[in-house]
Structure formats: structure tokens, C-alpha cells
Amino acid sequence: MTHFTVPTKAEVNADNQTIFDNLNGALGFVPNLYAIMAYSDTGLGNYLQFQNAKTSLSKKEKEVVNLVVSQINECRYCQSAHTVIGKMNGFTDDQILEIRSGSAPFNAKLDALAQLTQSITTTKGRPDATVLQQFFDAGYSKGALVDVVLAIADKVVMNYLHNITQIPIDFPVAPELESAAV
């Protein structure tokens, strides 16, 4: 199997070097999974534009999608990164584990979002009709549904990229769901 190493700033093109500088300034480091995208001359920039585009979803709602999709796709890197980001957005450790399981019993609206995200992801875009109706009944719009699908697509890109490259996780490693759940 091909071995992937995380490219350094000196190993990427000038546009990606600028992005590395911006990430260093904003985050204090360049996450390995972003760096791996710099193998492409345009991939990292294109991805960051997509990831940072306007959405109707709140930061908490985006993290629900990120955590559910990363769990389903068995991406340890993204589970770990979004555990950290989820905490930054106000979720507790226990809530993060519940979300990764596909539910959020602590908040009815987020629960509908988690269940829909799980249904869309596991069925490859053919969610259960009852789960979809619960999403709308929780107060979400058709526009929000589009934004959820876009957020799922965003996370699938990163999940697949890590699952292929297996580059080192540079966040505190999230607990395994089976051993963490009681």
C-alpha cells in the first residue's frame, strides 16, 4: 500500500504555503488532514472555500453532522478533531458520545438533526420518511435540509481522505464509542 507522509510547507506550492501560513495564524498549527490536501495544488483552497461557505446551520448543528458522519465512516481523525471542536462549541463529553451514536436526547431539535444525518449517511441519501418528517417537525426548513446534505458531503471528503491516507492524528484521540458508552 502507498504510504502517505504529511507534506511540509516547503513541499507544497506557493498558494498552499500561503494557506499554511493563514492556518498557522488562525489555529496555531496546520492540521495534518488539511496539509495532506496540499498534495493537490488547488484541493486545499477549494475545500476551505466549501467548508467555510455560508450555511443556515449553527456551529453546534454543523458539529452534530460532523460527529455523526465521522462515526459512521469510522474516521478516527475526524472523530478526534470534532470532539475538540464540539467541546469548543459547548458540548460535554457525554453529549458528544451520544451525538456520535446518532442521537442527542438532551435537545429535541439537535436529536432530529442527528437522527436525520445518521439516516442520510447510512442509506446513501435515502433517509427514512419518518426521520425526515421529524426533522421538519423540529423546525427545520427545506433549505436547512440542503445545508445538512452539503455538511455531510464536506465531512465525507475528509473522512475518506483520512481513511485512505491514515496520516497521524494531531488532536487528542477521541475515545472508541463502544468502550466509552456505558
C-alpha positions as CSV (number, residue, x, y, z in Angstrom):
1,M,0.0,0.0,0.0
2,T,1.2,3.5,-0.7
3,H,2.5,5.3,2.3
4,F,1.5,9.0,2.8
5,T,3.5,11.5,4.7
6,V,2.3,14.9,5.8
7,P,3.8,17.5,3.4
8,T,5.7,20.4,4.9
9,K,5.3,24.0,3.9
10,A,8.4,23.7,1.8
11,E,7.0,20.8,-0.2
12,V,3.8,22.5,-1.3
13,N,3.1,25.2,-4.0
14,A,3.1,28.9,-3.2
15,D,-0.7,29.1,-2.9
16,N,-0.8,26.3,-0.4
17,Q,2.2,27.9,1.5
18,T,0.0,31.0,2.0
19,I,-2.8,28.8,3.2
20,F,-0.5,27.1,5.6
21,D,0.6,30.5,7.0
22,N,-3.1,31.5,7.4
23,L,-3.9,28.3,9.2
24,N,-0.9,28.7,11.5
25,G,-2.0,32.2,12.3
26,A,-5.6,31.2,13.0
27,L,-5.1,27.8,14.6
28,G,-1.5,27.8,15.8
29,F,-0.8,24.8,13.5
30,V,-1.7,23.2,10.2
31,P,-3.9,20.1,10.9
32,N,-2.4,17.1,9.2
33,L,-5.6,16.4,7.3
34,Y,-5.5,19.9,5.8
35,A,-1.8,19.5,5.0
36,I,-2.5,16.3,3.1
37,M,-4.9,18.1,0.9
38,A,-1.9,20.3,-0.2
39,Y,-0.7,17.4,-2.4
40,S,-3.2,19.0,-4.8
41,D,-2.3,22.4,-6.0
42,T,-5.9,23.5,-5.7
43,G,-7.6,21.0,-3.4
44,L,-6.9,22.7,-0.1
45,G,-8.1,26.1,-1.2
46,N,-11.2,24.7,-2.9
47,Y,-12.0,22.6,0.2
48,L,-11.6,25.5,2.6
49,Q,-13.9,27.7,0.5
50,F,-16.5,25.0,0.5
51,Q,-16.1,24.3,4.2
52,N,-16.3,27.9,5.2
53,A,-19.2,28.8,2.9
54,K,-22.3,30.4,4.5
55,T,-24.9,28.0,5.8
56,S,-28.2,28.1,7.8
57,L,-26.7,25.6,10.3
58,S,-25.3,26.9,13.5
59,K,-21.8,25.9,14.7
60,K,-23.4,23.4,17.1
61,E,-25.6,21.9,14.3
62,K,-22.6,21.6,12.0
63,E,-20.7,19.7,14.7
64,V,-23.7,17.3,15.1
65,V,-23.4,16.5,11.4
66,N,-19.6,16.2,11.6
67,L,-19.6,13.9,14.6
68,V,-22.4,11.6,13.3
69,V,-20.9,11.3,9.8
70,S,-17.3,10.7,11.1
71,Q,-18.6,8.0,13.4
72,I,-20.5,6.2,10.6
73,N,-17.5,6.5,8.3
74,E,-15.1,5.2,11.1
75,C,-12.8,8.2,10.7
76,R,-10.8,8.4,13.9
77,Y,-9.1,11.6,12.8
78,C,-12.4,13.5,12.3
79,Q,-13.9,12.0,15.4
80,S,-11.0,13.3,17.3
81,A,-10.9,16.8,15.7
82,H,-14.7,17.2,16.1
83,T,-14.6,16.1,19.7
84,V,-12.3,19.0,20.4
85,I,-14.4,21.4,18.2
86,G,-17.6,20.1,19.7
87,K,-16.3,20.9,23.2
88,M,-15.3,24.4,22.0
89,N,-19.0,24.8,20.9
90,G,-20.4,23.9,24.3
91,F,-21.0,20.1,24.1
92,T,-20.0,17.9,27.0
93,D,-18.0,14.7,26.6
94,D,-21.2,12.7,27.3
95,Q,-23.2,14.7,24.7
96,I,-20.5,14.2,22.1
97,L,-20.7,10.4,22.6
98,E,-24.5,10.5,22.4
99,I,-24.2,12.5,19.1
100,R,-21.7,10.1,17.7
101,S,-24.2,7.3,18.4
102,G,-26.8,9.2,16.2
103,S,-28.9,10.9,18.8
104,A,-29.0,14.0,21.0
105,P,-31.6,13.2,23.7
106,F,-30.5,16.4,25.6
107,N,-32.0,18.6,22.8
108,A,-35.0,17.7,20.7
109,K,-34.0,19.8,17.7
110,L,-30.4,18.5,17.6
111,D,-31.8,15.0,18.2
112,A,-33.9,15.3,15.0
113,L,-30.8,16.6,13.2
114,A,-28.6,13.7,14.5
115,Q,-31.1,11.1,13.5
116,L,-31.6,12.5,10.0
117,T,-27.8,12.8,9.5
118,Q,-27.4,9.2,10.5
119,S,-30.2,8.1,8.2
120,I,-29.0,10.1,5.2
121,T,-25.4,8.8,5.7
122,T,-26.2,5.2,6.3
123,T,-28.7,5.0,3.4
124,K,-26.6,6.9,0.9
125,G,-29.2,9.7,0.6
126,R,-32.4,7.8,1.1
127,P,-33.5,8.7,4.7
128,D,-36.3,7.1,6.4
129,A,-39.5,9.2,5.7
130,T,-40.4,9.3,9.4
131,V,-37.0,10.6,10.4
132,L,-37.2,13.2,7.6
133,Q,-40.6,14.3,8.9
134,Q,-39.3,14.6,12.4
135,F,-36.5,16.9,11.1
136,F,-39.1,19.2,9.6
137,D,-41.4,18.9,12.7
138,A,-38.5,20.0,14.8
139,G,-38.5,23.3,13.0
140,Y,-36.0,22.8,10.1
141,S,-36.7,24.1,6.6
142,K,-36.1,22.5,3.2
143,G,-33.2,24.9,2.9
144,A,-31.7,23.5,6.1
145,L,-32.1,20.0,4.6
146,V,-29.9,21.2,1.6
147,D,-27.4,22.6,4.1
148,V,-27.3,19.3,6.0
149,V,-26.6,17.4,2.8
150,L,-23.8,19.8,2.0
151,A,-22.4,19.4,5.5
152,I,-22.5,15.7,5.1
153,A,-20.6,15.9,1.8
154,D,-18.0,18.2,3.4
155,K,-17.4,15.6,6.1
156,V,-17.4,12.6,3.8
157,V,-14.5,14.3,1.8
158,M,-12.3,14.5,5.0
159,N,-13.4,11.1,6.3
160,Y,-12.5,9.3,3.1
161,L,-9.2,11.2,2.7
162,H,-8.1,10.2,6.2
163,N,-9.3,6.7,5.8
164,I,-7.2,6.4,2.6
165,T,-4.1,8.1,3.9
166,Q,-4.1,7.1,7.5
167,I,-1.9,10.1,8.4
168,P,-1.2,10.7,12.1
169,I,-4.0,12.2,14.2
170,D,-2.8,15.5,15.6
171,F,-5.6,16.1,18.1
172,P,-6.3,14.3,21.4
173,V,-7.7,10.9,20.2
174,A,-11.4,10.5,20.8
175,P,-12.5,7.5,22.8
176,E,-13.8,4.5,21.0
177,L,-17.6,4.7,21.1
178,E,-18.1,1.1,22.2
179,S,-15.7,1.4,25.1
180,A,-16.8,4.9,26.0
181,A,-20.6,4.2,26.1
182,V,-21.9,2.6,29.2
